[in-house]
Amino acid sequence: MNLQSESRIFSATLDALDPIREFLTNTGKAAGLEKNRIYKLCLAVDEIATNIISYGYNEPAKKDGTISITVKSDHKVLTVICEDFGVPFNPLEKPIPGEKELSLPIEERPVGGLGIMLAINNVDEFSYRYENNKNMNIFHIML
Amino acid sequence: MSFSVSTEISKNVVILTLEGELDSSTAPKLNEEVQKSILNKPDKLVMNLEKLNFMSSAGLRIIIFARQKMGSAARLILVKPQEQVVETLKITGLLSSVSIVDKYQE
């Protein structure tokens, strides 16, 4: 079966993480993604959604925020677009731990940046745009 | 889907059995158990991950926290983690900080 485009809007609360993964699992399956790649997609989106929920809508004026997720696919690529109206945040501008940080003894390891690192590493391509007051986090998986 | 953790304490060993999905909404539950578990400075903290289907960086932070609090002489043992969880530990450089086993034996 070939999925074309499906969107869903979630409230920006941590309770939404589970239904977001369920939505991605169902649409990923419909697009023919195997289990391991569905897991990776869920992990990548989970990390970005967690950041949006925890920081993007942190200001009182931004409460009651939402995250909209669109999954599109053609024969070659599955695209997931995650949109929110929270504070502008480009994950690609945040320094991610490099080899040096990752090989430090555990006692000296920094904890920050691991989530974004996992988001970028678990899909084939990750990009970010800010348009019309919206953060757009875009994930590509080659089919 | 949900998450649960049960705790077994014997002498110097704490065994936590995790089940379900570990993300930022469920991690506080595990964090609380880990905090309690390491109060008595166990020699080994064993986490049975056989029934853990998902783990985000929220889980990694707990593993790092536990390792940092336990001291280098203590061991953190993960029992039967799923392949994707092992992969996550690998790309974040944490694999060498834990012991992975198929079955825990004292």
gemmi code that builds the backbone of each chain (N, CA, C; Angstrom):
import gemmi

chains = {
    "A": [
        ("MET", (0.842, -1.192, 0.000), (0.000, 0.000, 0.000), (0.881, 1.247, 0.000)),
        ("ASN", (0.463, 2.236, -0.757), (1.282, 3.435, -0.794), (0.583, 4.636, -0.169)),
        ("LEU", (1.114, 5.029, 0.962), (0.538, 6.151, 1.684), (0.895, 7.449, 0.966)),
        ("GLN", (-0.050, 8.381, 0.859), (0.284, 9.639, 0.203), (0.547, 10.755, 1.206)),
        ("SER", (-0.456, 11.154, 1.936), (-0.217, 12.201, 2.920), (-1.247, 12.109, 4.036)),
        ("GLU", (-0.762, 12.185, 5.252), (-1.674, 12.131, 6.383), (-1.158, 13.074, 7.473)),
        ("SER", (-2.066, 13.862, 8.047), (-1.663, 14.806, 9.088), (-2.460, 14.586, 10.356)),
        ("ARG", (-1.839, 14.951, 11.461), (-2.514, 14.830, 12.748), (-1.994, 15.952, 13.656)),
        ("ILE", (-2.886, 16.497, 14.463), (-2.463, 17.553, 15.388), (-2.494, 17.017, 16.822)),
        ("PHE", (-1.406, 17.244, 17.538), (-1.280, 16.767, 18.922), (-1.103, 17.956, 19.859)),
        ("SER", (-1.591, 17.825, 21.077), (-1.340, 18.888, 22.047), (0.120, 18.771, 22.491)),
        ("ALA", (0.742, 19.918, 22.736), (2.172, 19.908, 23.080), (2.373, 19.571, 24.553)),
        ("THR", (2.059, 18.331, 24.890), (2.280, 17.847, 26.254), (3.028, 16.520, 26.156)),
        ("LEU", (3.728, 16.164, 27.226), (4.507, 14.924, 27.191), (3.614, 13.700, 26.976)),
        ("ASP", (2.339, 13.816, 27.372), (1.412, 12.701, 27.155), (1.181, 12.416, 25.670)),
        ("ALA", (1.530, 13.384, 24.823), (1.316, 13.191, 23.385), (2.405, 12.321, 22.749)),
        ("LEU", (3.518, 12.108, 23.455), (4.634, 11.376, 22.846), (4.230, 9.967, 22.418)),
        ("ASP", (3.456, 9.325, 23.261), (3.039, 7.960, 22.948), (2.115, 7.916, 21.709)),
        ("PRO", (1.024, 8.736, 21.676), (0.214, 8.761, 20.449), (0.976, 9.224, 19.205)),
        ("ILE", (1.985, 10.070, 19.362), (2.789, 10.473, 18.191), (3.526, 9.247, 17.637)),
        ("ARG", (4.106, 8.454, 18.535), (4.816, 7.250, 18.069), (3.845, 6.269, 17.410)),
        ("GLU", (2.645, 6.192, 17.975), (1.654, 5.278, 17.410), (1.265, 5.720, 15.986)),
        ("PHE", (1.073, 7.027, 15.814), (0.741, 7.580, 14.501), (1.864, 7.287, 13.494)),
        ("LEU", (3.111, 7.489, 13.926), (4.248, 7.245, 13.027), (4.393, 5.763, 12.708)),
        ("THR", (4.109, 4.920, 13.695), (4.208, 3.476, 13.470), (3.177, 3.040, 12.427)),
        ("ASN", (1.962, 3.536, 12.578), (0.909, 3.147, 11.629), (1.179, 3.662, 10.220)),
        ("THR", (1.569, 4.928, 10.115), (1.819, 5.485, 8.783), (3.096, 4.896, 8.181)),
        ("GLY", (4.092, 4.645, 9.025), (5.335, 4.022, 8.548), (5.078, 2.627, 7.991)),
        ("LYS", (4.248, 1.883, 8.711), (3.887, 0.526, 8.247), (3.175, 0.600, 6.908)),
        ("ALA", (2.230, 1.550, 6.802), (1.455, 1.699, 5.564), (2.370, 2.042, 4.387)),
        ("ALA", (3.475, 2.733, 4.682), (4.412, 3.104, 3.617), (5.422, 1.992, 3.340)),
        ("GLY", (5.335, 0.903, 4.108), (6.197, -0.243, 3.865), (7.528, -0.204, 4.600)),
        ("LEU", (7.650, 0.639, 5.592), (8.907, 0.691, 6.358), (9.024, -0.526, 7.264)),
        ("GLU", (10.232, -1.059, 7.350), (10.424, -2.204, 8.241), (10.542, -1.737, 9.697)),
        ("LYS", (10.364, -2.711, 10.600), (10.258, -2.425, 12.030), (11.431, -1.587, 12.588)),
        ("ASN", (12.627, -1.958, 12.203), (13.799, -1.275, 12.720), (13.842, 0.203, 12.307)),
        ("ARG", (13.409, 0.464, 11.073), (13.433, 1.850, 10.585), (12.264, 2.648, 11.169)),
        ("ILE", (11.175, 1.967, 11.457), (10.064, 2.648, 12.134), (10.522, 3.077, 13.528)),
        ("TYR", (11.251, 2.192, 14.193), (11.767, 2.512, 15.530), (12.645, 3.768, 15.467)),
        ("LYS", (13.543, 3.785, 14.486), (14.462, 4.922, 14.359), (13.719, 6.216, 14.075)),
        ("LEU", (12.700, 6.126, 13.221), (11.900, 7.310, 12.913), (11.188, 7.799, 14.179)),
        ("CYS", (10.597, 6.856, 14.912), (9.901, 7.214, 16.159), (10.867, 7.884, 17.133)),
        ("LEU", (12.088, 7.352, 17.217), (13.073, 7.913, 18.146), (13.448, 9.336, 17.718)),
        ("ALA", (13.711, 9.524, 16.432), (14.110, 10.841, 15.921), (13.023, 11.878, 16.205)),
        ("VAL", (11.783, 11.549, 15.875), (10.682, 12.508, 16.052), (10.397, 12.716, 17.545)),
        ("ASP", (10.500, 11.659, 18.315), (10.273, 11.744, 19.763), (11.213, 12.780, 20.398)),
        ("GLU", (12.478, 12.738, 19.980), (13.471, 13.660, 20.558), (13.141, 15.116, 20.218)),
        ("ILE", (12.758, 15.369, 18.973), (12.435, 16.742, 18.562), (11.130, 17.199, 19.239)),
        ("ALA", (10.140, 16.318, 19.258), (8.855, 16.666, 19.887), (9.060, 16.956, 21.378)),
        ("THR", (9.917, 16.179, 22.029), (10.198, 16.403, 23.453), (10.787, 17.798, 23.674)),
        ("ASN", (11.704, 18.203, 22.797), (12.286, 19.547, 22.893), (11.229, 20.626, 22.726)),
        ("ILE", (10.358, 20.453, 21.735), (9.307, 21.452, 21.484), (8.405, 21.567, 22.719)),
        ("ILE", (8.007, 20.409, 23.249), (7.096, 20.395, 24.402), (7.775, 20.998, 25.632)),
        ("SER", (9.055, 20.647, 25.849), (9.734, 21.067, 27.071), (10.224, 22.511, 27.021)),
        ("TYR", (10.617, 22.977, 25.832), (11.213, 24.323, 25.758), (10.439, 25.272, 24.848)),
        ("GLY", (9.933, 24.759, 23.732), (9.314, 25.613, 22.715), (8.084, 26.348, 23.208)),
        ("TYR", (7.306, 25.651, 24.024), (6.071, 26.249, 24.525), (6.170, 26.564, 26.014)),
        ("ASN", (7.375, 26.824, 26.432), (7.619, 27.019, 27.858), (7.097, 28.347, 28.393)),
        ("GLU", (7.002, 29.350, 27.504), (6.543, 30.669, 27.962), (5.035, 30.645, 28.202)),
        ("PRO", (4.572, 31.366, 29.248), (3.141, 31.337, 29.565), (2.265, 31.721, 28.364)),
        ("ALA", (2.753, 32.689, 27.550), (1.959, 33.129, 26.401), (1.829, 32.033, 25.353)),
        ("LYS", (2.714, 31.040, 25.455), (2.728, 29.990, 24.433), (2.076, 28.700, 24.920)),
        ("LYS", (1.416, 28.740, 26.061), (0.825, 27.486, 26.529), (-0.348, 27.095, 25.635)),
        ("ASP", (-0.864, 25.907, 25.826), (-1.883, 25.350, 24.934), (-1.349, 25.199, 23.511)),
        ("GLY", (-0.069, 24.955, 23.398), (0.528, 24.788, 22.078), (0.182, 23.455, 21.438)),
        ("THR", (0.449, 23.392, 20.153), (0.202, 22.142, 19.430), (1.419, 21.772, 18.580)),
        ("ILE", (1.460, 20.515, 18.229), (2.460, 20.014, 17.276), (1.675, 19.335, 16.162)),
        ("SER", (1.934, 19.763, 14.958), (1.253, 19.107, 13.839), (2.255, 18.203, 13.128)),
        ("ILE", (1.835, 16.991, 12.857), (2.744, 16.058, 12.183), (2.116, 15.574, 10.883)),
        ("THR", (2.871, 15.728, 9.814), (2.421, 15.264, 8.495), (3.389, 14.196, 7.998)),
        ("VAL", (2.826, 13.104, 7.536), (3.657, 12.048, 6.953), (3.284, 11.925, 5.483)),
        ("LYS", (4.291, 12.037, 4.627), (4.045, 11.936, 3.187), (4.967, 10.889, 2.616)),
        ("SER", (4.509, 10.219, 1.569), (5.467, 9.328, 0.923), (5.192, 9.198, -0.560)),
        ("ASP", (6.277, 8.991, -1.296), (6.118, 8.587, -2.694), (6.893, 7.281, -2.805)),
        ("HIS", (7.288, 6.894, -3.979), (7.975, 5.611, -4.080), (9.365, 5.631, -3.477)),
        ("LYS", (9.951, 6.821, -3.410), (11.355, 6.881, -3.028), (11.617, 7.329, -1.598)),
        ("VAL", (10.764, 8.206, -1.104), (11.103, 8.791, 0.199), (9.876, 9.007, 1.083)),
        ("LEU", (10.079, 8.762, 2.351), (9.041, 9.043, 3.342), (9.478, 10.332, 4.059)),
        ("THR", (8.582, 11.309, 4.086), (8.897, 12.596, 4.701), (7.966, 12.835, 5.883)),
        ("VAL", (8.555, 13.200, 7.015), (7.751, 13.561, 8.170), (8.031, 15.029, 8.481)),
        ("ILE", (6.967, 15.828, 8.522), (7.125, 17.253, 8.822), (6.450, 17.536, 10.157)),
        ("CYS", (7.237, 18.084, 11.041), (6.762, 18.350, 12.394), (6.714, 19.872, 12.566)),
        ("GLU", (5.515, 20.427, 12.752), (5.377, 21.881, 12.807), (4.854, 22.350, 14.163)),
        ("ASP", (5.402, 23.478, 14.633), (4.906, 24.047, 15.890), (5.058, 25.553, 15.877)),
        ("PHE", (4.293, 26.215, 16.726), (4.327, 27.676, 16.820), (5.082, 28.146, 18.056)),
        ("GLY", (5.918, 27.306, 18.597), (6.708, 27.664, 19.781), (7.837, 28.621, 19.424)),
        ("VAL", (8.702, 28.900, 20.401), (9.813, 29.817, 20.126), (10.698, 29.212, 19.021)),
        ("PRO", (11.237, 30.076, 18.150), (12.082, 29.563, 17.070), (13.272, 28.792, 17.636)),
        ("PHE", (13.478, 27.613, 17.121), (14.628, 26.812, 17.580), (15.107, 25.918, 16.457)),
        ("ASN", (16.335, 26.166, 16.035), (16.932, 25.333, 14.991), (17.856, 24.302, 15.636)),
        ("PRO", (17.432, 23.044, 15.650), (18.243, 22.008, 16.316), (19.644, 21.888, 15.705)),
        ("LEU", (19.745, 22.248, 14.431), (21.043, 22.094, 13.763), (22.067, 23.133, 14.230)),
        ("GLU", (21.591, 24.172, 14.918), (22.517, 25.182, 15.422), (23.021, 24.858, 16.817)),
        ("LYS", (22.432, 23.841, 17.429), (22.870, 23.473, 18.773), (24.063, 22.524, 18.635)),
        ("PRO", (25.165, 22.819, 19.351), (26.313, 21.917, 19.205), (25.967, 20.506, 19.691)),
        ("ILE", (26.252, 19.532, 18.871), (26.019, 18.166, 19.340), (27.352, 17.566, 19.790)),
        ("PRO", (27.282, 16.648, 20.749), (28.540, 16.096, 21.264), (29.339, 15.436, 20.140)),
        ("GLY", (30.614, 15.734, 20.088), (31.480, 15.123, 19.088), (32.156, 13.900, 19.662)),
        ("GLU", (33.077, 13.343, 18.881), (33.774, 12.132, 19.304), (34.501, 12.341, 20.643)),
        ("LYS", (35.027, 13.554, 20.797), (35.795, 13.847, 22.007), (34.887, 13.760, 23.254)),
        ("GLU", (33.732, 14.424, 23.178), (32.804, 14.401, 24.310), (32.287, 12.985, 24.568)),
        ("LEU", (31.997, 12.258, 23.464), (31.402, 10.931, 23.617), (32.389, 9.908, 24.156)),
        ("SER", (33.686, 10.212, 24.053), (34.637, 9.220, 24.561), (35.176, 9.615, 25.948)),
        ("LEU", (34.649, 10.694, 26.504), (35.055, 11.062, 27.867), (34.585, 10.007, 28.860)),
        ("PRO", (35.335, 9.842, 29.959), (34.844, 8.924, 30.989), (33.460, 9.376, 31.455)),
        ("ILE", (32.643, 8.417, 31.828), (31.241, 8.712, 32.132), (31.097, 9.806, 33.195)),
        ("GLU", (32.040, 9.875, 34.110), (31.968, 10.868, 35.185), (32.021, 12.299, 34.642)),
        ("GLU", (32.634, 12.451, 33.467), (32.809, 13.810, 32.935), (31.892, 14.085, 31.741)),
        ("ARG", (31.026, 13.118, 31.467), (30.205, 13.267, 30.264), (29.150, 14.359, 30.397)),
        ("PRO", (29.051, 15.238, 29.379), (27.931, 16.172, 29.386), (26.663, 15.429, 28.985)),
        ("VAL", (25.535, 15.855, 29.544), (24.293, 15.139, 29.266), (23.517, 15.795, 28.121)),
        ("GLY", (23.768, 17.080, 27.894), (23.005, 17.802, 26.871), (23.363, 17.389, 25.452)),
        ("GLY", (22.428, 17.623, 24.557), (22.699, 17.418, 23.141), (22.503, 16.003, 22.625)),
        ("LEU", (22.315, 15.037, 23.538), (22.182, 13.647, 23.086), (20.893, 13.431, 22.290)),
        ("GLY", (19.810, 14.108, 22.715), (18.530, 13.939, 22.034), (18.586, 14.396, 20.588)),
        ("ILE", (19.160, 15.582, 20.378), (19.246, 16.107, 19.012), (20.178, 15.244, 18.179)),
        ("MET", (21.233, 14.772, 18.817), (22.142, 13.875, 18.115), (21.399, 12.626, 17.615)),
        ("LEU", (20.542, 12.074, 18.479), (19.780, 10.885, 18.088), (18.780, 11.217, 16.980)),
        ("ALA", (18.191, 12.415, 17.039), (17.224, 12.814, 16.015), (17.897, 12.850, 14.644)),
        ("ILE", (19.073, 13.453, 14.601), (19.770, 13.617, 13.318), (20.320, 12.290, 12.804)),
        ("ASN", (20.815, 11.484, 13.747), (21.464, 10.228, 13.367), (20.530, 9.107, 12.934)),
        ("ASN", (19.264, 9.203, 13.314), (18.370, 8.076, 13.070), (17.516, 8.199, 11.814)),
        ("VAL", (17.714, 9.281, 11.064), (17.023, 9.395, 9.767), (18.073, 9.656, 8.686)),
        ("ASP", (17.667, 9.512, 7.421), (18.633, 9.709, 6.341), (18.974, 11.173, 6.146)),
        ("GLU", (17.991, 12.028, 6.399), (18.250, 13.449, 6.240), (17.362, 14.229, 7.201)),
        ("PHE", (17.940, 15.231, 7.819), (17.163, 16.074, 8.733), (17.358, 17.527, 8.321)),
        ("SER", (16.278, 18.288, 8.240), (16.437, 19.707, 7.954), (15.448, 20.532, 8.778)),
        ("TYR", (15.712, 21.831, 8.820), (14.888, 22.736, 9.632), (14.628, 24.016, 8.857)),
        ("ARG", (13.398, 24.515, 8.985), (13.060, 25.821, 8.396), (12.171, 26.577, 9.372)),
        ("TYR", (12.248, 27.905, 9.317), (11.304, 28.714, 10.097), (10.525, 29.561, 9.109)),
        ("GLU", (9.216, 29.345, 9.057), (8.380, 30.007, 8.060), (7.035, 30.357, 8.669)),
        ("ASN", (6.538, 31.560, 8.384), (5.214, 31.978, 8.881), (5.040, 31.714, 10.378)),
        ("ASN", (6.024, 32.091, 11.160), (6.016, 31.904, 12.612), (5.986, 30.439, 13.045)),
        ("LYS", (6.378, 29.578, 12.133), (6.333, 28.147, 12.440), (7.716, 27.529, 12.386)),
        ("ASN", (8.018, 26.696, 13.369), (9.188, 25.820, 13.266), (8.798, 24.632, 12.418)),
        ("MET", (9.631, 24.304, 11.447), (9.368, 23.091, 10.656), (10.586, 22.187, 10.732)),
        ("ASN", (10.414, 21.059, 11.411), (11.469, 20.049, 11.488), (11.116, 18.947, 10.499)),
        ("ILE", (12.040, 18.684, 9.569), (11.718, 17.778, 8.466), (12.646, 16.574, 8.463)),
        ("PHE", (12.030, 15.393, 8.452), (12.795, 14.143, 8.485), (12.568, 13.391, 7.176)),
        ("HIS", (13.650, 12.906, 6.575), (13.518, 12.097, 5.354), (14.052, 10.690, 5.587)),
        ("ILE", (13.283, 9.744, 5.089), (13.766, 8.357, 5.112), (13.662, 7.811, 3.691)),
        ("MET", (14.762, 7.308, 3.170), (14.742, 6.763, 1.812), (14.046, 5.404, 1.818)),
        ("LEU", (13.168, 5.211, 0.867), (12.432, 3.936, 0.820), (13.101, 2.955, -0.139)),
    ],
    "B": [
        ("MET", (0.009, 1.974, 25.251), (1.355, 1.702, 25.746), (1.605, 2.449, 27.042)),
        ("SER", (2.436, 1.856, 27.848), (2.739, 2.525, 29.108), (4.120, 2.083, 29.560)),
        ("PHE", (4.428, 2.403, 30.769), (5.730, 2.027, 31.298), (5.578, 1.618, 32.749)),
        ("SER", (6.266, 0.553, 33.129), (6.272, 0.204, 34.542), (7.661, -0.268, 34.945)),
        ("VAL", (7.950, -0.123, 36.219), (9.235, -0.597, 36.738), (9.006, -1.240, 38.097)),
        ("SER", (9.621, -2.414, 38.278), (9.540, -3.030, 39.599), (10.951, -3.204, 40.149)),
        ("THR", (11.047, -3.156, 41.463), (12.364, -3.128, 42.111), (12.523, -4.291, 43.071)),
        ("GLU", (13.689, -4.912, 42.995), (14.022, -6.023, 43.899), (15.354, -5.673, 44.543)),
        ("ILE", (15.395, -5.670, 45.860), (16.666, -5.326, 46.510), (17.160, -6.502, 47.334)),
        ("SER", (18.391, -6.935, 47.074), (18.953, -7.998, 47.903), (20.416, -7.671, 48.165)),
        ("LYS", (20.803, -7.760, 49.375), (22.178, -7.413, 49.802), (22.699, -6.189, 49.071)),
        ("ASN", (23.692, -6.397, 48.217), (24.290, -5.230, 47.563), (23.879, -5.070, 46.112)),
        ("VAL", (22.764, -5.746, 45.798), (22.331, -5.716, 44.401), (20.906, -5.179, 44.303)),
        ("VAL", (20.701, -4.285, 43.360), (19.339, -3.817, 43.081), (18.979, -4.247, 41.664)),
        ("ILE", (17.828, -4.905, 41.536), (17.374, -5.320, 40.209), (16.106, -4.547, 39.853)),
        ("LEU", (16.173, -3.804, 38.765), (15.000, -3.077, 38.276), (14.510, -3.772, 37.008)),
        ("THR", (13.231, -4.073, 36.968), (12.676, -4.687, 35.761), (11.781, -3.676, 35.070)),
        ("LEU", (12.164, -3.330, 33.835), (11.456, -2.288, 33.090), (10.553, -2.928, 32.049)),
        ("GLU", (9.424, -2.296, 31.841), (8.496, -2.826, 30.850), (7.774, -1.679, 30.148)),
        ("GLY", (7.672, -1.754, 28.824), (6.924, -0.738, 28.080), (7.821, 0.235, 27.357)),
        ("GLU", (7.484, 1.505, 27.412), (8.187, 2.509, 26.625), (8.711, 3.629, 27.519)),
        ("LEU", (10.005, 3.871, 27.394), (10.658, 4.870, 28.240), (10.920, 6.133, 27.424)),
        ("ASP", (10.112, 7.174, 27.691), (10.310, 8.467, 27.036), (10.283, 9.552, 28.111)),
        ("SER", (10.205, 10.814, 27.693), (10.259, 11.896, 28.691), (9.038, 11.934, 29.595)),
        ("SER", (7.939, 11.343, 29.157), (6.765, 11.351, 30.031), (6.823, 10.222, 31.054)),
        ("THR", (7.490, 9.128, 30.719), (7.538, 7.995, 31.655), (8.856, 7.931, 32.451)),
        ("ALA", (9.877, 8.660, 31.998), (11.193, 8.593, 32.654), (11.177, 8.975, 34.141)),
        ("PRO", (10.347, 9.952, 34.567), (10.365, 10.299, 35.998), (10.115, 9.098, 36.918)),
        ("LYS", (9.280, 8.164, 36.448), (8.992, 6.956, 37.227), (10.270, 6.142, 37.461)),
        ("LEU", (11.044, 5.966, 36.407), (12.294, 5.210, 36.526), (13.308, 6.006, 37.344)),
        ("ASN", (13.348, 7.309, 37.092), (14.304, 8.154, 37.786), (14.145, 8.033, 39.305)),
        ("GLU", (12.888, 8.032, 39.740), (12.594, 7.914, 41.163), (13.127, 6.597, 41.737)),
        ("GLU", (12.894, 5.502, 40.994), (13.367, 4.190, 41.456), (14.893, 4.135, 41.490)),
        ("VAL", (15.526, 4.734, 40.472), (16.987, 4.715, 40.418), (17.572, 5.542, 41.570)),
        ("GLN", (16.972, 6.684, 41.821), (17.442, 7.536, 42.929), (17.405, 6.768, 44.249)),
        ("LYS", (16.272, 6.068, 44.475), (16.125, 5.281, 45.711), (17.143, 4.146, 45.739)),
        ("SER", (17.302, 3.488, 44.569), (18.165, 2.309, 44.485), (19.609, 2.604, 44.826)),
        ("ILE", (20.084, 3.792, 44.426), (21.510, 4.033, 44.611), (21.849, 4.691, 45.954)),
        ("LEU", (20.801, 4.968, 46.735), (21.043, 5.564, 48.056), (21.964, 4.706, 48.911)),
        ("ASN", (21.748, 3.384, 48.865), (22.546, 2.484, 49.702), (23.818, 1.995, 49.018)),
        ("LYS", (24.197, 2.691, 47.969), (25.430, 2.361, 47.247), (25.582, 0.870, 46.932)),
        ("PRO", (24.705, 0.334, 46.100), (24.834, -1.092, 45.741), (26.092, -1.341, 44.911)),
        ("ASP", (26.585, -2.597, 44.957), (27.731, -2.967, 44.119), (27.281, -3.102, 42.674)),
        ("LYS", (26.002, -3.533, 42.538), (25.483, -3.746, 41.180), (24.082, -3.191, 41.068)),
        ("LEU", (23.859, -2.478, 39.971), (22.505, -2.067, 39.615), (22.183, -2.809, 38.322)),
        ("VAL", (21.186, -3.687, 38.421), (20.824, -4.512, 37.265), (19.515, -3.984, 36.690)),
        ("MET", (19.498, -3.704, 35.397), (18.248, -3.298, 34.769), (17.865, -4.351, 33.739)),
        ("ASN", (16.731, -4.981, 34.003), (16.242, -5.965, 33.040), (15.434, -5.237, 31.961)),
        ("LEU", (15.953, -5.254, 30.736), (15.342, -4.464, 29.659), (14.631, -5.334, 28.625)),
        ("GLU", (14.480, -6.612, 28.940), (13.919, -7.542, 27.951), (12.560, -7.068, 27.421)),
        ("LYS", (11.764, -6.477, 28.303), (10.420, -6.059, 27.881), (10.317, -4.551, 27.664)),
        ("LEU", (11.473, -3.909, 27.503), (11.462, -2.470, 27.210), (11.466, -2.306, 25.685)),
        ("ASN", (10.394, -1.738, 25.153), (10.242, -1.665, 23.697), (10.769, -0.383, 23.073)),
        ("PHE", (11.001, 0.618, 23.910), (11.443, 1.909, 23.370), (12.218, 2.656, 24.439)),
        ("MET", (13.307, 3.308, 24.032), (14.043, 4.147, 24.978), (14.603, 5.374, 24.269)),
        ("SER", (14.208, 6.546, 24.737), (14.716, 7.791, 24.153), (15.888, 8.289, 24.986)),
        ("SER", (16.360, 9.497, 24.677), (17.495, 10.051, 25.427), (17.144, 10.277, 26.897)),
        ("ALA", (15.850, 10.309, 27.211), (15.449, 10.433, 28.619), (15.989, 9.242, 29.415)),
        ("GLY", (16.028, 8.072, 28.792), (16.591, 6.867, 29.422), (18.106, 6.961, 29.538)),
        ("LEU", (18.735, 7.531, 28.509), (20.198, 7.672, 28.538), (20.634, 8.562, 29.696)),
        ("ARG", (19.847, 9.626, 29.908), (20.203, 10.550, 30.990), (20.165, 9.853, 32.342)),
        ("ILE", (19.215, 8.933, 32.503), (19.123, 8.200, 33.774), (20.313, 7.255, 33.922)),
        ("ILE", (20.697, 6.634, 32.813), (21.857, 5.730, 32.851), (23.126, 6.513, 33.207)),
        ("ILE", (23.287, 7.676, 32.594), (24.472, 8.506, 32.887), (24.450, 8.948, 34.353)),
        ("PHE", (23.272, 9.385, 34.794), (23.127, 9.820, 36.189), (23.498, 8.689, 37.150)),
        ("ALA", (22.945, 7.502, 36.893), (23.206, 6.360, 37.775), (24.699, 6.044, 37.814)),
        ("ARG", (25.307, 6.007, 36.647), (26.744, 5.706, 36.556), (27.570, 6.730, 37.341)),
        ("GLN", (27.180, 7.986, 37.201), (27.951, 9.036, 37.871), (27.814, 8.957, 39.383)),
        ("LYS", (26.621, 8.582, 39.856), (26.397, 8.517, 41.303), (26.953, 7.248, 41.937)),
        ("MET", (26.990, 6.172, 41.156), (27.384, 4.884, 41.736), (28.889, 4.753, 41.959)),
        ("GLY", (29.659, 5.532, 41.234), (31.105, 5.389, 41.358), (31.623, 4.291, 40.445)),
        ("SER", (32.908, 4.347, 40.139), (33.430, 3.476, 39.082), (33.583, 2.021, 39.512)),
        ("ALA", (33.593, 1.745, 40.830), (33.748, 0.359, 41.274), (32.454, -0.436, 41.099)),
        ("ALA", (31.323, 0.256, 41.100), (30.038, -0.431, 40.974), (29.759, -0.757, 39.504)),
        ("ARG", (28.903, -1.771, 39.307), (28.593, -2.152, 37.925), (27.137, -1.854, 37.590)),
        ("LEU", (26.931, -1.409, 36.374), (25.581, -1.211, 35.856), (25.375, -2.267, 34.778)),
        ("ILE", (24.458, -3.180, 35.056), (24.275, -4.334, 34.165), (22.920, -4.238, 33.468)),
        ("LEU", (22.928, -4.327, 32.152), (21.677, -4.311, 31.389), (21.399, -5.723, 30.874)),
        ("VAL", (20.232, -6.253, 31.203), (19.895, -7.613, 30.797), (19.008, -7.570, 29.556)),
        ("LYS", (19.465, -8.242, 28.519), (18.716, -8.428, 27.282), (18.082, -7.170, 26.678)),
        ("PRO", (18.848, -6.120, 26.490), (18.246, -4.960, 25.830), (17.952, -5.285, 24.361)),
        ("GLN", (16.916, -4.666, 23.811), (16.619, -4.866, 22.400), (17.716, -4.232, 21.550)),
        ("GLU", (17.816, -4.762, 20.350), (18.865, -4.343, 19.427), (18.905, -2.810, 19.242)),
        ("GLN", (17.722, -2.198, 19.136), (17.687, -0.749, 18.891), (18.173, 0.040, 20.106)),
        ("VAL", (17.943, -0.515, 21.296), (18.426, 0.144, 22.512), (19.958, 0.068, 22.556)),
        ("VAL", (20.505, -1.078, 22.162), (21.959, -1.243, 22.116), (22.550, -0.251, 21.111)),
        ("GLU", (21.880, -0.116, 19.983), (22.327, 0.810, 18.936), (22.371, 2.261, 19.469)),
        ("THR", (21.337, 2.632, 20.227), (21.272, 3.978, 20.810), (22.440, 4.203, 21.780)),
        ("LEU", (22.754, 3.190, 22.581), (23.881, 3.297, 23.522), (25.198, 3.419, 22.764)),
        ("LYS", (25.255, 2.718, 21.636), (26.472, 2.694, 20.847), (26.736, 4.070, 20.236)),
        ("ILE", (25.728, 4.654, 19.561), (26.006, 5.934, 18.888), (26.203, 7.081, 19.871)),
        ("THR", (25.784, 6.898, 21.104), (26.001, 7.969, 22.077), (27.214, 7.675, 22.963)),
        ("GLY", (27.959, 6.637, 22.618), (29.214, 6.354, 23.306), (29.061, 5.795, 24.706)),
        ("LEU", (27.885, 5.239, 25.019), (27.653, 4.767, 26.387), (27.842, 3.264, 26.569)),
        ("LEU", (28.047, 2.578, 25.449), (28.119, 1.119, 25.514), (29.232, 0.631, 26.452)),
        ("SER", (30.341, 1.363, 26.460), (31.476, 0.908, 27.272), (31.265, 1.179, 28.772)),
        ("SER", (30.220, 1.941, 29.101), (29.980, 2.260, 30.511), (29.036, 1.284, 31.191)),
        ("VAL", (28.497, 0.352, 30.417), (27.554, -0.622, 30.974), (28.009, -2.035, 30.594)),
        ("SER", (27.495, -3.022, 31.330), (27.737, -4.415, 30.934), (26.427, -4.950, 30.385)),
        ("ILE", (26.495, -5.620, 29.247), (25.277, -6.182, 28.674), (25.339, -7.704, 28.767)),
        ("VAL", (24.305, -8.298, 29.342), (24.276, -9.758, 29.491), (22.928, -10.296, 29.017)),
        ("ASP", (22.917, -11.600, 28.708), (21.674, -12.248, 28.288), (20.847, -12.688, 29.479)),
        ("LYS", (21.563, -12.976, 30.568), (20.875, -13.462, 31.746), (21.681, -12.987, 32.951)),
        ("TYR", (20.987, -12.512, 33.976), (21.747, -12.069, 35.142), (21.909, -13.199, 36.143)),
        ("GLN", (23.157, -13.474, 36.504), (23.418, -14.460, 37.546), (24.320, -13.818, 38.582)),
        ("GLU", (23.990, -14.040, 39.832), (24.802, -13.415, 40.887), (26.196, -13.975, 40.944)),
    ],
}
model = gemmi.Model(1)
for chain_id, residues in chains.items():
    chain = gemmi.Chain(chain_id)
    for i, (resn, *xyz) in enumerate(residues, 1):
        res = gemmi.Residue()
        res.name, res.seqid = resn, gemmi.SeqId(i, " ")
        for name, pos in zip(("N", "CA", "C"), xyz):
            atom = gemmi.Atom()
            atom.name, atom.element = name, gemmi.Element(name[0])
            atom.pos, atom.b_iso = gemmi.Position(*pos), 0.0
            res.add_atom(atom)
        chain.add_residue(res)
    model.add_chain(chain)
structure = gemmi.Structure()
structure.add_model(model)
structure.setup_entities()
